[in-house]
Amino acid sequence: MKNLKSIALALVVVLSTFSVTAQTKKVDAAKSSINWLAKKVTGQHNGTVNLKDGALVFKGKKLVGGSFTADMTSLTSTDLTGEYLGKLNGHLKSEDFFSTEKFPTATLVFKKIGSKSPNVYTVIADLTIKGITNPVTFDITVAENSATTKFMVDRTKYDIKYGSKSFFESIGDKAIYDEFELNVNLTF
């Protein structure tokens, strides 16, 4: 019996030395993309914002963390050209929307991660835009060297009220919907 306890204790000690340590995988910002889609009553606009940096954290093959910084000064529309592109980009970067001069970055930090199915996780993260932090929830699919997610963001939670019917009832067909979509493709 004493010998069995010694063997069990030795096994516990050996197994504890093989514990899985966290591995941080830096995201390749140049090969990754963040696409946005914003809708209004009379149409929509879409575009991109560049990822400045980011990383996903794994224990073995399990996703356990992540954090990202977006370069808000790179915000641009991809559905317009010329004068209209300049006007929309200028407006999106202004105080009416993202105030990119004052807030040049936005961040996303994973807070809680649950496994939904193999390689698919449900994430609760803190999203900070214009210095305001709110939780967002989304599913992320992780492959060998990539991850993808799509989720909605309510802009009014970040003090972006321009054209919102929630704040300006008589705006009519000039209303811009409160939520915009982010479609993120990460390569690491």
C-alpha positions in Angstrom: 0.0 0.0 0.0 2.8 2.4 0.9 4.5 1.5 -2.4 1.3 2.3 -4.3 1.1 5.7 -2.7 4.7 6.4 -3.6 4.1 5.5 -7.2 0.9 7.6 -7.4 2.8 10.6 -5.9 5.6 10.1 -8.3 3.1 10.0 -11.2 1.5 13.3 -10.0 4.9 15.0 -9.8 5.9 13.7 -13.3 2.6 14.8 -14.9 2.7 18.2 -13.3 6.0 18.9 -15.0 4.3 18.3 -18.4 1.6 20.8 -17.8 0.7 22.8 -20.9 2.0 26.3 -20.9 0.3 29.1 -22.7 1.5 30.0 -26.2 1.0 33.4 -27.6 0.6 33.6 -31.4 1.2 37.0 -32.8 -1.2 38.0 -35.6 0.3 39.0 -38.9 -1.4 42.5 -39.3 -0.5 42.8 -43.0 -2.2 39.5 -43.8 -5.2 40.0 -41.6 -8.3 42.1 -42.3 -11.1 43.9 -40.6 -14.0 44.7 -42.9 -17.0 46.8 -41.8 -20.5 47.2 -43.1 -22.8 50.0 -42.0 -26.4 50.3 -43.2 -28.8 53.2 -43.4 -32.4 53.4 -44.4 -31.5 54.3 -48.0 -28.5 52.0 -48.5 -25.2 51.0 -47.0 -21.4 51.6 -47.0 -18.6 49.1 -46.4 -14.9 49.4 -45.9 -11.9 48.4 -44.0 -9.8 49.4 -40.9 -6.3 48.1 -40.5 -5.2 45.9 -37.6 -2.2 47.5 -35.8 -1.3 44.4 -33.8 -2.8 41.5 -32.0 -2.3 38.0 -30.6 -4.2 34.9 -29.7 -3.2 32.8 -26.7 -3.5 29.1 -26.7 -3.0 26.3 -24.1 -2.3 23.3 -26.3 -4.8 23.7 -29.1 -7.4 25.5 -26.9 -8.0 29.2 -27.3 -7.6 30.9 -23.9 -7.0 34.6 -24.7 -6.6 37.3 -27.2 -6.1 41.1 -27.6 -6.0 43.4 -30.6 -5.5 47.0 -31.5 -7.1 48.5 -34.6 -5.6 51.6 -36.3 -8.7 53.8 -36.5 -6.8 56.4 -38.6 -6.8 53.8 -41.5 -10.6 53.7 -41.5 -11.8 53.9 -45.1 -14.8 53.2 -47.3 -14.3 50.7 -50.2 -17.6 51.3 -52.0 -16.9 54.9 -53.0 -14.3 56.8 -55.1 -13.1 60.3 -55.6 -14.8 63.2 -53.9 -17.5 61.1 -52.2 -14.9 58.8 -50.8 -13.0 61.7 -49.3 -16.1 63.2 -47.8 -17.3 59.9 -46.2 -13.8 59.1 -44.9 -13.5 62.6 -43.4 -16.9 62.4 -41.8 -16.2 58.9 -40.3 -13.0 60.1 -38.8 -14.7 63.3 -37.4 -16.2 64.0 -34.0 -19.6 62.8 -35.4 -18.3 59.3 -35.6 -14.9 57.8 -34.5 -12.9 61.0 -33.6 -9.7 59.4 -34.9 -7.5 62.3 -34.2 -8.3 62.1 -30.5 -8.8 58.3 -30.4 -6.4 56.8 -33.0 -6.9 53.2 -31.9 -9.6 50.9 -30.8 -9.0 47.7 -28.7 -10.5 44.3 -28.2 -9.5 42.2 -25.2 -10.9 38.7 -24.6 -12.3 38.3 -21.1 -14.1 35.0 -21.1 -13.9 32.1 -23.6 -16.2 29.1 -23.8 -15.8 26.1 -26.2 -18.9 25.9 -28.5 -17.7 23.0 -30.8 -14.4 21.8 -32.1 -12.4 24.9 -33.2 -15.4 27.2 -32.4 -15.4 29.4 -29.3 -17.8 31.9 -27.8 -15.9 34.9 -26.6 -17.0 37.8 -24.3 -14.6 40.6 -24.9 -14.1 44.3 -23.9 -14.3 46.5 -27.0 -13.0 50.0 -26.5 -13.9 52.7 -29.1 -13.4 56.4 -28.4 -12.2 55.6 -24.9 -15.4 53.9 -24.0 -15.4 50.2 -23.1 -18.4 47.8 -23.5 -18.6 44.0 -23.6 -19.3 42.3 -26.9 -20.0 38.6 -27.5 -19.2 36.7 -30.6 -18.2 33.3 -32.0 -14.7 32.8 -33.4 -13.6 29.9 -35.5 -9.9 28.9 -35.2 -8.0 26.9 -37.8 -4.3 26.0 -37.8 -2.9 29.5 -38.6 -6.1 31.6 -38.9 -9.2 32.7 -37.1 -12.4 34.3 -38.3 -15.3 36.0 -36.7 -18.3 38.2 -37.6 -20.2 40.3 -35.1 -22.3 43.4 -34.6 -21.4 46.5 -32.7 -23.9 49.0 -31.4 -22.2 52.3 -32.2 -24.4 54.3 -29.8 -22.8 52.6 -26.8 -19.6 54.4 -27.8 -21.2 57.8 -28.0 -21.6 57.6 -31.8 -25.1 59.0 -32.2 -24.9 60.8 -35.5 -28.0 59.9 -37.7 -29.4 57.5 -35.1 -33.1 57.2 -35.0 -32.7 56.2 -31.3 -31.7 59.8 -30.6 -33.2 61.8 -33.5 -36.8 60.5 -34.0 -37.6 62.9 -36.9 -34.6 62.0 -39.0 -36.7 59.9 -41.4 -35.0 58.3 -44.4 -31.6 59.8 -43.4 -31.4 57.4 -40.4 -28.2 55.3 -40.0 -28.7 52.0 -38.2 -27.2 51.8 -34.8 -25.4 48.5 -35.4 -22.6 47.9 -37.8 -21.0 44.6 -38.7 -17.4 43.6 -38.3 -16.0 40.7 -40.4 -12.5 39.8 -39.1 -10.0 37.5 -40.7 -6.8 36.9 -38.7 -3.6 35.2 -39.9 -0.9 34.2 -37.4 
